[in-house]
Amino acid sequence: MRREVLGKCPVCGEELEVTRLSCRNCYTNIEGSFSLCKFCKLSNEQKNFLEAFIRNRGNIKEIEKDLGISYPTVRNKLEDVIEALGYKPRYNEPKVDKKEILKRLDEGEISSEEAIKLLKGEE
């Protein structure tokens, strides 16, 4: 039974190193230090998302339908894959802490207008 190559150690999460390659036809073995491709380092969840992304030609609406997830979840998963492949995400939007904003509004620290702006990410 053929198994998929693991890119990360299941015990500590660090990157694995391939040290042996074997030919199933002539039984030649090659030992050394071989690096894995970037895609081997992705988790199964990331690989499944990437497959859906390609299958839907990057159309986020179609990915939403295909995977049954929301637009923000698609964006977050895409950013996660981008980072896992070693690239810096293009969009580093600050996370809005909605509960904190509503708490501040409830306690009278901010006005409703300020809360709306904060929730929209305008301030």
HELIX and SHEET records of a PDB file:
HELIX    1   1 LYS A   38  LYS A   41  5                                   4    
HELIX    2   2 ASN A   44  ARG A   55  1                                  12    
HELIX    3   3 ILE A   60  LEU A   67  1                                   8    
HELIX    4   4 TYR A   71  ALA A   84  1                                  14    
HELIX    5   5 LYS A   98  ASP A  106  1                                   9    
HELIX    6   6 SER A  112  LYS A  120  1                                   9    
SHEET    1   A 2 VAL A  18  SER A  22  0                                        
SHEET    2   A 2 ASN A  29  PHE A  34 -1                                        
END                                                                             
